[in-house]
Amino acid sequence: MDPNKMDSEMFAKLGEMFAAFPQSKTTDVRSQILLFTSAMKDEGISPRAGMEACRRFKGGHVEGASLTFAPSLPEFLTEARLADEMYRLRTVTQLTPPERDGSDSRMTGKEYAAKAIAYGKAQGRKGTHPIIRKNEYPREWQDWLDYFDYRGLWFPAEMMETHAAKGEGHTVPAISPYDFDPEFRR
């Protein structure tokens, strides 16, 4: 992706994050954005990881973070470093879908839905799930298509393709199916 486009998207995501917190309206958001992006560059944190940290704070997914006040610079950098490490690990460890071994690995839609709900509750989510877009998470997008094929779940795969054609995101239980279903790691 073009670095200038990535930087402008990063600025926009930081602005959205600060706007999501009521107490941020009393601070100079523009200087906060410059401070955060400068610190990310100094730390070598990718804009993609910064955008993920923004999404997590804005959505209330960071454990222990205030829902009233925007994160401090150290809080934000800690979350962005975690996201950056996750992306690096996924790049280094090229996960491949397991081979079918002749056993029946299929799952019904009802079983998948129940598993997704249980997974979300175990993660401490309250009605929120990650949304991935094909252009933002291309590897994870393909991983989910492989997962649905592995489990014999044609309907979610079709929904993902429909959403991709419209440029929309698709709700999934986790960014990666490898995190969601341990059996998929074989």
Helices and strands as residue ranges (DSSP letters): H 3-20, G 22-26, H 29-43, H 47-58, H 73-92, H 109-122, E 131-132, H 138-151, H 154-165, E 170-171, H 177-180, G 182-185
